[in-house]
């Protein structure tokens, strides 16, 4: 059974600049995104990064130590990246509502990716890889990059595709996309499936 979310109302996107968002664990593709971002012309683009090892709790953060601090420092030191670190879900939900594109070059075999689901429900264009169940999760509403474990090749391909999506950005189907994700992944639908499986009236 797929994941589910509280429905996320679509809001018109800001008109000032294209805003990208990455809001997943650092080991799921942040390094690829930063490498790709360095290859791009980012003059009029803003990348907002919500990523922290504390997401999995203080025990996990202590275990991995400063393994990802070099990535967070790259974010902090880039003039077009706003590093936000950890945030609770209400903050993330608001952030995806004001973002134009989910920039998620996933190197993790996602099953039913909540990051993509919430971004899709908020009407963000999704630019990701075809790794794991992301194509099943996002269906026709994402642009996919063929996954490879060659990080340099993946970053180059992602930079090219993300640039293309930014240059051709339109929100003409954003409302339709939002409705699709909200209907497909709502808890109202999911609880019915659980009741059927568990034979609960």
HUMO-V755724 format. One record per pair of residues at least 12 apart in sequence whose ideal C-beta (glycine too) atoms are under 10 Angstrom apart, sorted by the first residue. I is the first residue (numbers start at 1). J is the second residue. D is the distance in Angstrom with one decimal. If there is no record, write none. Layout:
i:I j:J d:D
i:I j:J d:D
//
This chain:
i:1 j:112 d:8.3
i:1 j:190 d:6.8
i:1 j:193 d:5.6
i:1 j:194 d:6.8
i:1 j:196 d:10.0
i:1 j:197 d:7.3
i:2 j:111 d:8.6
i:2 j:112 d:4.5
i:2 j:113 d:9.9
i:2 j:117 d:8.3
i:2 j:133 d:8.9
i:2 j:136 d:8.6
i:2 j:137 d:7.4
i:2 j:184 d:7.9
i:2 j:185 d:6.6
i:2 j:189 d:9.3
i:2 j:190 d:7.1
i:2 j:193 d:8.6
i:3 j:111 d:8.1
i:3 j:112 d:4.0
i:3 j:113 d:7.7
i:3 j:114 d:5.4
i:3 j:116 d:9.9
i:3 j:117 d:6.3
i:3 j:118 d:9.8
i:3 j:137 d:8.4
i:3 j:185 d:6.7
i:3 j:187 d:10.0
i:3 j:190 d:7.9
i:4 j:112 d:8.8
i:4 j:114 d:8.9
i:4 j:117 d:8.2
i:4 j:184 d:9.3
i:4 j:185 d:5.3
i:4 j:186 d:6.4
i:4 j:187 d:4.7
i:4 j:188 d:8.7
i:4 j:189 d:7.3
i:4 j:190 d:3.7
i:4 j:191 d:8.0
i:4 j:193 d:9.1
i:4 j:194 d:9.4
i:5 j:89 d:9.3
i:5 j:93 d:8.6
i:5 j:114 d:6.7
i:5 j:117 d:5.6
i:5 j:118 d:5.7
i:5 j:120 d:9.6
i:5 j:121 d:6.3
i:5 j:181 d:8.1
i:5 j:182 d:7.9
i:5 j:185 d:5.3
i:5 j:186 d:7.2
i:5 j:187 d:7.3
i:5 j:190 d:9.1
i:6 j:89 d:8.9
i:6 j:90 d:9.9
i:6 j:93 d:8.1
i:6 j:118 d:9.2
i:6 j:121 d:9.2
i:6 j:182 d:9.4
i:6 j:185 d:9.7
i:6 j:186 d:7.9
i:6 j:187 d:6.5
i:6 j:188 d:9.9
i:7 j:121 d:6.9
i:7 j:178 d:9.3
i:7 j:179 d:9.8
i:7 j:181 d:9.0
i:7 j:182 d:4.5
i:7 j:183 d:8.5
i:7 j:185 d:8.6
i:7 j:186 d:5.4
i:7 j:187 d:8.2
i:7 j:188 d:8.3
i:8 j:93 d:5.8
i:8 j:94 d:9.7
i:8 j:96 d:7.5
i:8 j:97 d:7.1
i:8 j:117 d:9.0
i:8 j:118 d:6.0
i:8 j:119 d:9.1
i:8 j:120 d:8.9
i:8 j:121 d:4.0
i:8 j:122 d:5.2
i:8 j:123 d:8.8
i:8 j:178 d:7.5
i:8 j:181 d:7.9
i:8 j:182 d:6.4
i:8 j:185 d:9.4
i:8 j:186 d:9.7
i:9 j:93 d:9.6
i:9 j:97 d:7.7
i:9 j:121 d:8.7
i:9 j:122 d:8.4
i:9 j:123 d:9.6
i:9 j:178 d:8.0
i:9 j:182 d:8.3
i:10 j:97 d:7.7
i:10 j:121 d:7.9
i:10 j:122 d:6.7
i:10 j:123 d:4.7
i:10 j:171 d:9.4
i:10 j:174 d:6.6
i:10 j:175 d:5.5
i:10 j:176 d:9.6
i:10 j:177 d:8.5
i:10 j:178 d:3.9
i:10 j:179 d:7.9
i:10 j:181 d:9.7
i:10 j:182 d:8.3
i:11 j:94 d:9.2
i:11 j:96 d:9.9
i:11 j:97 d:4.7
i:11 j:98 d:7.3
i:11 j:122 d:7.6
i:11 j:123 d:7.8
i:11 j:174 d:9.8
i:11 j:178 d:9.3
i:12 j:97 d:9.4
i:12 j:98 d:9.6
i:12 j:123 d:8.9
i:12 j:171 d:7.9
i:12 j:174 d:8.8
i:12 j:175 d:9.5
i:13 j:97 d:8.4
i:13 j:98 d:7.1
i:13 j:99 d:7.7
i:13 j:100 d:5.3
i:13 j:101 d:9.7
i:13 j:122 d:9.3
i:13 j:123 d:7.1
i:13 j:124 d:8.5
i:13 j:125 d:9.9
i:13 j:169 d:9.2
i:13 j:171 d:5.6
i:13 j:174 d:7.2
i:14 j:46 d:9.8
i:14 j:97 d:10.0
i:14 j:98 d:5.9
i:14 j:99 d:8.8
i:14 j:100 d:7.8
i:16 j:44 d:9.3
i:16 j:46 d:9.1
i:17 j:43 d:9.7
i:17 j:44 d:5.4
i:17 j:45 d:6.7
i:17 j:46 d:5.7
i:17 j:80 d:9.5
i:17 j:100 d:8.8
i:18 j:42 d:9.8
i:18 j:44 d:7.0
i:18 j:45 d:5.2
i:18 j:46 d:7.4
i:18 j:47 d:9.6
i:18 j:99 d:9.1
i:18 j:100 d:5.1
i:18 j:101 d:6.9
i:18 j:125 d:9.8
i:18 j:165 d:9.4
i:18 j:166 d:5.4
i:18 j:167 d:9.4
i:18 j:169 d:6.0
i:19 j:45 d:7.8
i:19 j:46 d:4.9
i:19 j:47 d:7.8
i:19 j:48 d:6.3
i:19 j:82 d:9.0
i:19 j:95 d:9.0
i:19 j:98 d:6.6
i:19 j:99 d:4.8
i:19 j:100 d:5.3
i:19 j:101 d:7.7
i:19 j:103 d:10.0
i:19 j:124 d:9.4
i:20 j:33 d:8.5
i:20 j:37 d:8.4
i:20 j:42 d:9.2
i:20 j:45 d:6.5
i:20 j:46 d:7.0
i:20 j:47 d:4.5
i:20 j:48 d:7.0
i:20 j:49 d:9.0
i:20 j:80 d:9.4
i:20 j:81 d:9.2
i:20 j:99 d:6.7
i:20 j:100 d:7.1
i:20 j:101 d:5.0
i:20 j:102 d:7.7
i:20 j:103 d:4.3
i:20 j:104 d:9.6
i:20 j:124 d:9.1
i:20 j:125 d:9.6
i:20 j:127 d:8.6
i:20 j:162 d:7.8
i:20 j:165 d:9.7
i:20 j:166 d:8.0
i:21 j:46 d:9.3
i:21 j:47 d:7.5
i:21 j:48 d:4.9
i:21 j:49 d:7.8
i:21 j:50 d:7.3
i:21 j:82 d:9.6
i:21 j:84 d:9.5
i:21 j:92 d:8.8
i:21 j:95 d:6.0
i:21 j:96 d:6.0
i:21 j:98 d:8.6
i:21 j:99 d:3.9
i:21 j:100 d:8.4
i:21 j:101 d:7.3
i:21 j:102 d:5.9
i:21 j:103 d:6.8
i:21 j:104 d:8.7
i:21 j:115 d:9.4
i:21 j:119 d:7.1
i:21 j:122 d:9.4
i:21 j:124 d:7.0
i:22 j:34 d:9.1
i:22 j:37 d:9.6
i:22 j:47 d:6.8
i:22 j:48 d:7.5
i:22 j:49 d:5.0
i:22 j:50 d:7.1
i:22 j:51 d:6.4
i:22 j:75 d:9.1
i:22 j:81 d:9.3
i:22 j:84 d:9.9
i:22 j:99 d:9.6
i:22 j:101 d:10.0
i:22 j:102 d:7.7
i:22 j:103 d:5.4
i:22 j:104 d:6.3
i:22 j:105 d:8.9
i:22 j:115 d:8.7
i:23 j:48 d:8.0
i:23 j:49 d:7.7
i:23 j:50 d:4.0
i:23 j:51 d:7.0
i:23 j:55 d:9.7
i:23 j:84 d:8.5
i:23 j:87 d:7.9
i:23 j:89 d:10.0
i:23 j:91 d:9.5
i:23 j:92 d:5.4
i:23 j:93 d:9.9
i:23 j:95 d:6.8
i:23 j:96 d:7.1
i:23 j:99 d:8.9
i:23 j:102 d:7.9
i:23 j:103 d:9.8
i:23 j:104 d:8.4
i:23 j:114 d:9.8
i:23 j:115 d:5.8
i:23 j:118 d:8.3
i:23 j:119 d:7.8
i:24 j:49 d:9.6
i:24 j:50 d:8.2
i:24 j:51 d:6.4
i:24 j:55 d:8.7
i:24 j:102 d:9.4
i:24 j:104 d:6.4
i:24 j:106 d:7.7
i:24 j:108 d:8.0
i:24 j:110 d:9.2
i:24 j:113 d:8.3
i:24 j:114 d:9.2
i:24 j:115 d:4.8
i:24 j:116 d:9.2
i:25 j:51 d:6.6
i:25 j:52 d:8.3
i:25 j:53 d:7.4
i:25 j:55 d:6.2
i:25 j:56 d:7.4
i:25 j:60 d:9.7
i:25 j:68 d:8.7
i:25 j:108 d:7.7
i:25 j:115 d:9.2
i:26 j:49 d:9.0
i:26 j:51 d:4.9
i:26 j:52 d:7.5
i:26 j:53 d:6.7
i:26 j:55 d:9.2
i:26 j:64 d:9.0
i:26 j:67 d:8.2
i:26 j:68 d:4.0
i:26 j:69 d:9.4
i:26 j:70 d:9.9
i:26 j:71 d:5.4
i:26 j:72 d:7.4
i:26 j:75 d:9.7
i:27 j:51 d:9.4
i:27 j:53 d:8.6
i:27 j:64 d:8.6
i:27 j:67 d:8.2
i:27 j:68 d:7.1
i:27 j:71 d:9.1
i:27 j:107 d:7.9
i:27 j:108 d:7.2
i:28 j:51 d:8.7
i:28 j:104 d:7.8
i:28 j:105 d:9.0
i:28 j:106 d:5.7
i:28 j:107 d:6.4
i:28 j:108 d:4.1
i:28 j:109 d:9.9
i:28 j:110 d:8.0
i:28 j:113 d:9.3
i:28 j:115 d:8.4
i:28 j:131 d:9.9
i:29 j:51 d:9.7
i:29 j:103 d:8.8
i:29 j:104 d:6.0
i:29 j:105 d:4.5
i:29 j:106 d:4.8
i:29 j:107 d:5.1
i:29 j:108 d:7.0
i:29 j:115 d:10.0
i:29 j:128 d:8.3
i:29 j:129 d:7.7
i:29 j:131 d:9.2
i:29 j:154 d:9.0
i:29 j:158 d:8.8
i:30 j:49 d:7.1
i:30 j:51 d:5.6
i:30 j:68 d:7.5
i:30 j:71 d:5.2
i:30 j:72 d:8.6
i:30 j:74 d:8.9
i:30 j:75 d:8.1
i:30 j:103 d:9.9
i:30 j:104 d:9.5
i:30 j:105 d:8.8
i:30 j:107 d:9.5
i:31 j:68 d:8.8
i:31 j:70 d:9.0
i:31 j:71 d:5.8
i:31 j:74 d:8.6
i:31 j:105 d:9.1
i:31 j:107 d:8.4
i:31 j:151 d:7.2
i:31 j:155 d:8.3
i:32 j:103 d:9.8
i:32 j:104 d:9.5
i:32 j:105 d:4.2
i:32 j:106 d:8.6
i:32 j:107 d:6.3
i:32 j:129 d:8.7
i:32 j:145 d:9.6
i:32 j:151 d:6.2
i:32 j:152 d:9.5
i:32 j:154 d:5.6
i:32 j:155 d:5.1
i:32 j:157 d:9.8
i:32 j:158 d:6.2
i:32 j:159 d:9.4
i:33 j:47 d:7.7
i:33 j:49 d:8.3
i:33 j:51 d:9.7
i:33 j:71 d:9.4
i:33 j:75 d:9.7
i:33 j:81 d:9.7
i:33 j:103 d:5.6
i:33 j:104 d:7.6
i:33 j:105 d:5.4
i:33 j:106 d:9.8
i:33 j:127 d:9.8
i:33 j:155 d:8.2
i:33 j:158 d:7.3
i:33 j:159 d:9.3
i:33 j:162 d:8.5
i:34 j:47 d:8.8
i:34 j:49 d:8.7
i:34 j:70 d:9.9
i:34 j:71 d:6.5
i:34 j:74 d:5.2
i:34 j:75 d:7.1
i:34 j:78 d:7.8
i:34 j:81 d:8.0
i:34 j:105 d:9.9
i:34 j:155 d:8.6
i:35 j:74 d:9.4
i:35 j:105 d:9.1
i:35 j:151 d:7.1
i:35 j:152 d:7.7
i:35 j:154 d:8.6
i:35 j:155 d:3.9
i:35 j:156 d:8.5
i:35 j:158 d:8.4
i:35 j:159 d:7.9
i:36 j:103 d:8.2
i:36 j:105 d:6.6
i:36 j:127 d:9.9
i:36 j:145 d:9.7
i:36 j:154 d:8.3
i:36 j:155 d:4.6
i:36 j:156 d:7.5
i:36 j:157 d:8.5
i:36 j:158 d:4.4
i:36 j:159 d:3.8
i:36 j:160 d:8.6
i:36 j:161 d:9.0
i:36 j:162 d:6.3
i:36 j:163 d:8.9
i:37 j:49 d:10.0
i:37 j:74 d:9.1
i:37 j:75 d:9.5
i:37 j:78 d:7.3
i:37 j:80 d:7.8
i:37 j:81 d:7.3
i:37 j:103 d:8.1
i:37 j:155 d:9.0
i:37 j:158 d:9.3
i:37 j:159 d:7.5
i:37 j:162 d:8.3
i:38 j:74 d:8.6
i:38 j:78 d:8.2
i:38 j:155 d:8.6
i:38 j:159 d:8.3
i:39 j:155 d:6.9
i:39 j:156 d:6.8
i:39 j:158 d:8.9
i:39 j:159 d:4.1
i:39 j:160 d:8.4
i:39 j:162 d:9.5
i:39 j:163 d:8.6
i:40 j:80 d:9.5
i:40 j:158 d:9.6
i:40 j:159 d:5.3
i:40 j:160 d:8.9
i:40 j:162 d:6.9
i:40 j:163 d:5.4
i:40 j:166 d:8.2
i:41 j:163 d:7.5
i:41 j:166 d:9.3
i:41 j:167 d:9.8
i:42 j:78 d:8.1
i:42 j:79 d:8.4
i:42 j:80 d:4.5
i:42 j:81 d:8.5
i:42 j:163 d:9.6
i:42 j:166 d:9.4
i:43 j:79 d:9.6
i:43 j:80 d:7.7
i:44 j:80 d:8.7
i:44 j:166 d:9.1
i:45 j:80 d:6.0
i:45 j:81 d:9.6
i:45 j:100 d:9.4
i:45 j:101 d:9.2
i:45 j:103 d:9.7
i:45 j:162 d:9.4
i:45 j:163 d:9.5
i:45 j:166 d:6.4
i:46 j:79 d:9.8
i:46 j:80 d:5.9
i:46 j:81 d:7.7
i:46 j:82 d:6.4
i:46 j:99 d:9.1
i:46 j:100 d:9.6
i:47 j:75 d:8.0
i:47 j:78 d:7.8
i:47 j:80 d:6.3
i:47 j:81 d:4.7
i:47 j:82 d:7.1
i:47 j:83 d:9.2
i:47 j:99 d:9.5
i:47 j:101 d:9.5
i:47 j:103 d:6.7
i:48 j:75 d:9.6
i:48 j:81 d:7.8
i:48 j:82 d:4.8
i:48 j:83 d:8.3
i:48 j:84 d:6.3
i:48 j:95 d:6.3
i:48 j:96 d:9.5
i:48 j:98 d:8.7
i:48 j:99 d:6.6
i:48 j:103 d:9.5
i:49 j:71 d:8.9
i:49 j:72 d:8.1
i:49 j:74 d:9.6
i:49 j:75 d:5.0
i:49 j:76 d:9.4
i:49 j:78 d:9.5
i:49 j:81 d:6.1
i:49 j:82 d:7.0
i:49 j:83 d:5.1
i:49 j:84 d:6.3
i:49 j:85 d:8.2
i:49 j:103 d:9.3
i:50 j:82 d:9.6
i:50 j:83 d:8.6
i:50 j:84 d:4.8
i:50 j:85 d:7.0
i:50 j:86 d:7.3
i:50 j:87 d:5.1
i:50 j:91 d:7.7
i:50 j:92 d:6.0
i:50 j:95 d:6.5
i:50 j:96 d:9.5
i:50 j:115 d:9.6
i:51 j:68 d:7.8
i:51 j:71 d:7.8
i:51 j:72 d:7.4
i:51 j:75 d:8.0
i:51 j:83 d:8.1
i:51 j:84 d:8.2
i:51 j:85 d:7.2
i:51 j:86 d:8.0
i:51 j:87 d:9.7
i:52 j:68 d:8.2
i:52 j:72 d:7.7
i:52 j:83 d:9.5
i:52 j:84 d:8.8
i:52 j:85 d:4.7
i:52 j:86 d:3.8
i:52 j:87 d:8.5
i:53 j:65 d:8.5
i:53 j:66 d:9.1
i:53 j:67 d:7.4
i:53 j:68 d:5.9
i:53 j:69 d:9.2
i:53 j:72 d:9.4
i:53 j:85 d:9.9
i:53 j:86 d:8.6
i:54 j:85 d:7.8
i:54 j:86 d:4.8
i:55 j:85 d:9.5
i:55 j:86 d:5.8
i:55 j:87 d:9.2
i:61 j:86 d:9.3
i:71 j:83 d:9.5
i:72 j:85 d:7.3
i:89 j:114 d:9.2
i:89 j:118 d:8.4
i:92 j:114 d:9.6
i:92 j:115 d:8.6
i:92 j:118 d:7.0
i:92 j:119 d:9.4
i:92 j:122 d:9.8
i:93 j:118 d:6.3
i:93 j:119 d:9.9
i:93 j:121 d:8.8
i:93 j:122 d:7.3
i:94 j:122 d:9.1
i:95 j:118 d:9.6
i:95 j:119 d:9.5
i:95 j:122 d:8.8
i:95 j:124 d:10.0
i:96 j:115 d:8.8
i:96 j:118 d:5.6
i:96 j:119 d:4.8
i:96 j:120 d:9.0
i:96 j:121 d:8.0
i:96 j:122 d:4.1
i:96 j:123 d:8.6
i:96 j:124 d:5.7
i:97 j:118 d:9.5
i:97 j:119 d:9.6
i:97 j:121 d:9.3
i:97 j:122 d:4.7
i:97 j:123 d:7.8
i:97 j:124 d:8.6
i:97 j:178 d:9.8
i:98 j:122 d:8.5
i:98 j:124 d:9.7
i:99 j:119 d:7.4
i:99 j:122 d:7.4
i:99 j:123 d:9.3
i:99 j:124 d:5.4
i:99 j:125 d:9.3
i:100 j:123 d:8.8
i:100 j:124 d:6.5
i:100 j:125 d:6.6
i:100 j:165 d:9.4
i:100 j:166 d:8.3
i:100 j:169 d:6.2
i:100 j:170 d:10.0
i:100 j:171 d:7.5
i:100 j:174 d:9.0
i:101 j:119 d:8.6
i:101 j:124 d:5.9
i:101 j:125 d:4.6
i:101 j:126 d:7.5
i:101 j:127 d:6.0
i:101 j:143 d:9.3
i:101 j:162 d:7.5
i:101 j:165 d:6.4
i:101 j:166 d:6.9
i:101 j:169 d:7.1
i:102 j:115 d:7.2
i:102 j:116 d:6.6
i:102 j:118 d:8.9
i:102 j:119 d:3.8
i:102 j:120 d:7.8
i:102 j:122 d:8.7
i:102 j:124 d:4.6
i:102 j:125 d:7.1
i:102 j:126 d:4.8
i:102 j:127 d:6.9
i:102 j:128 d:7.2
i:102 j:138 d:9.5
i:102 j:142 d:8.4
i:103 j:119 d:9.7
i:103 j:124 d:9.4
i:103 j:125 d:9.5
i:103 j:126 d:9.0
i:103 j:127 d:5.9
i:103 j:128 d:8.4
i:103 j:158 d:8.4
i:103 j:162 d:6.2
i:103 j:165 d:9.2
i:103 j:166 d:9.5
i:104 j:116 d:6.7
i:104 j:119 d:7.8
i:104 j:124 d:9.8
i:104 j:126 d:7.0
i:104 j:127 d:7.1
i:104 j:128 d:4.6
i:104 j:129 d:8.0
i:104 j:134 d:8.4
i:104 j:138 d:10.0
i:104 j:142 d:9.0
i:104 j:158 d:9.7
i:105 j:127 d:7.8
i:105 j:128 d:6.7
i:105 j:129 d:5.8
i:105 j:131 d:9.2
i:105 j:145 d:6.6
i:105 j:147 d:9.0
i:105 j:151 d:9.8
i:105 j:154 d:6.5
i:105 j:155 d:7.5
i:105 j:157 d:8.8
i:105 j:158 d:4.5
i:105 j:159 d:9.3
i:105 j:161 d:9.2
i:105 j:162 d:8.2
i:106 j:128 d:5.4
i:106 j:129 d:4.9
i:106 j:130 d:9.2
i:106 j:131 d:5.4
i:106 j:132 d:7.1
i:106 j:134 d:6.2
i:106 j:145 d:9.3
i:106 j:147 d:7.9
i:107 j:129 d:7.3
i:107 j:131 d:6.8
i:107 j:132 d:9.7
i:107 j:147 d:7.5
i:107 j:148 d:9.5
i:107 j:149 d:7.6
i:107 j:151 d:8.0
i:107 j:154 d:7.5
i:108 j:129 d:9.3
i:108 j:131 d:7.2
i:108 j:132 d:6.9
i:108 j:134 d:9.5
i:109 j:131 d:6.0
i:109 j:132 d:3.6
i:109 j:133 d:7.7
i:109 j:134 d:9.0
i:109 j:147 d:9.3
i:110 j:128 d:8.8
i:110 j:129 d:9.2
i:110 j:131 d:7.1
i:110 j:132 d:4.2
i:110 j:133 d:5.8
i:110 j:134 d:5.4
i:110 j:136 d:9.5
i:110 j:137 d:6.9
i:110 j:138 d:9.9
i:111 j:132 d:6.5
i:111 j:133 d:5.1
i:111 j:134 d:9.4
i:111 j:136 d:9.0
i:111 j:137 d:8.2
i:112 j:132 d:9.5
i:112 j:133 d:6.4
i:112 j:134 d:9.7
i:112 j:136 d:8.2
i:112 j:137 d:5.8
i:112 j:185 d:8.5
i:113 j:126 d:9.7
i:113 j:128 d:8.4
i:113 j:132 d:7.8
i:113 j:133 d:7.4
i:113 j:134 d:6.1
i:113 j:136 d:9.8
i:113 j:137 d:5.3
i:113 j:138 d:8.0
i:114 j:137 d:9.3
i:114 j:185 d:8.8
i:115 j:128 d:9.2
i:115 j:134 d:9.9
i:115 j:137 d:9.8
i:116 j:128 d:6.6
i:116 j:133 d:9.8
i:116 j:134 d:6.4
i:116 j:137 d:5.6
i:116 j:138 d:5.4
i:116 j:141 d:9.0
i:116 j:142 d:7.1
i:116 j:181 d:8.8
i:116 j:185 d:9.9
i:117 j:137 d:6.6
i:117 j:138 d:8.3
i:117 j:181 d:6.0
i:117 j:182 d:9.4
i:117 j:184 d:8.5
i:117 j:185 d:5.0
i:118 j:181 d:8.2
i:118 j:185 d:8.7
i:119 j:138 d:9.2
i:119 j:141 d:9.8
i:119 j:142 d:9.5
i:119 j:177 d:9.9
i:119 j:181 d:8.5
i:120 j:137 d:8.3
i:120 j:138 d:6.2
i:120 j:139 d:9.1
i:120 j:141 d:5.6
i:120 j:142 d:7.7
i:120 j:174 d:9.8
i:120 j:177 d:6.1
i:120 j:178 d:7.4
i:120 j:180 d:7.5
i:120 j:181 d:3.9
i:120 j:182 d:8.7
i:120 j:184 d:9.0
i:120 j:185 d:8.2
i:121 j:177 d:8.4
i:121 j:178 d:5.7
i:121 j:179 d:8.9
i:121 j:180 d:8.7
i:121 j:181 d:4.0
i:121 j:182 d:4.9
i:121 j:183 d:9.4
i:121 j:184 d:9.1
i:121 j:185 d:6.9
i:121 j:186 d:9.0
i:122 j:174 d:8.7
i:122 j:177 d:9.3
i:122 j:178 d:6.7
i:122 j:181 d:8.3
i:122 j:182 d:9.4
i:123 j:141 d:9.8
i:123 j:171 d:6.7
i:123 j:173 d:8.8
i:123 j:174 d:3.6
i:123 j:175 d:6.6
i:123 j:176 d:9.0
i:123 j:177 d:5.9
i:123 j:178 d:4.4
i:123 j:179 d:9.4
i:123 j:181 d:8.7
i:123 j:182 d:9.9
i:124 j:141 d:9.5
i:124 j:142 d:9.9
i:124 j:171 d:9.5
i:124 j:174 d:8.0
i:124 j:177 d:8.5
i:124 j:178 d:9.1
i:124 j:181 d:9.8
i:125 j:141 d:8.3
i:125 j:142 d:8.0
i:125 j:143 d:7.2
i:125 j:162 d:9.9
i:125 j:165 d:6.1
i:125 j:166 d:9.1
i:125 j:168 d:9.7
i:125 j:169 d:6.8
i:125 j:170 d:8.8
i:125 j:171 d:8.2
i:125 j:173 d:9.2
i:125 j:174 d:7.8
i:125 j:177 d:8.3
i:126 j:138 d:5.5
i:126 j:141 d:6.2
i:126 j:142 d:3.8
i:126 j:143 d:6.9
i:126 j:144 d:8.9
i:126 j:165 d:9.4
i:126 j:177 d:8.8
i:126 j:181 d:9.7
i:127 j:142 d:7.1
i:127 j:143 d:4.9
i:127 j:144 d:8.3
i:127 j:145 d:7.5
i:127 j:158 d:7.5
i:127 j:161 d:6.2
i:127 j:162 d:5.3
i:127 j:164 d:9.1
i:127 j:165 d:5.3
i:127 j:166 d:9.0
i:128 j:142 d:5.5
i:128 j:143 d:7.6
i:128 j:144 d:6.4
i:128 j:145 d:7.2
i:128 j:147 d:9.5
i:128 j:158 d:9.0
i:128 j:161 d:9.8
i:129 j:142 d:9.5
i:129 j:144 d:6.4
i:129 j:145 d:5.0
i:129 j:146 d:7.4
i:129 j:147 d:4.4
i:129 j:148 d:8.8
i:129 j:154 d:7.5
i:129 j:157 d:9.2
i:129 j:158 d:7.8
i:130 j:142 d:8.9
i:130 j:144 d:4.2
i:130 j:145 d:7.0
i:130 j:146 d:6.0
i:130 j:147 d:5.7
i:131 j:144 d:9.0
i:131 j:145 d:9.1
i:131 j:146 d:9.1
i:131 j:147 d:4.0
i:131 j:148 d:9.5
i:131 j:149 d:9.7
i:131 j:154 d:9.8
i:132 j:147 d:8.5
i:134 j:147 d:9.1
i:137 j:181 d:9.4
i:137 j:184 d:9.4
i:137 j:185 d:8.7
i:138 j:177 d:9.5
i:138 j:180 d:9.8
i:138 j:181 d:8.5
i:139 j:177 d:9.7
i:139 j:180 d:7.7
i:139 j:181 d:9.3
i:139 j:184 d:8.4
i:140 j:173 d:9.8
i:140 j:177 d:9.1
i:140 j:180 d:8.9
i:141 j:173 d:8.3
i:141 j:174 d:9.8
i:141 j:176 d:9.0
i:141 j:177 d:4.9
i:141 j:178 d:9.6
i:141 j:180 d:6.6
i:141 j:181 d:7.2
i:142 j:177 d:9.6
i:143 j:161 d:6.2
i:143 j:162 d:8.6
i:143 j:164 d:8.3
i:143 j:165 d:5.8
i:144 j:161 d:8.6
i:145 j:157 d:5.2
i:145 j:158 d:5.3
i:145 j:159 d:9.9
i:145 j:160 d:8.9
i:145 j:161 d:5.4
i:145 j:162 d:8.7
i:146 j:161 d:9.9
//
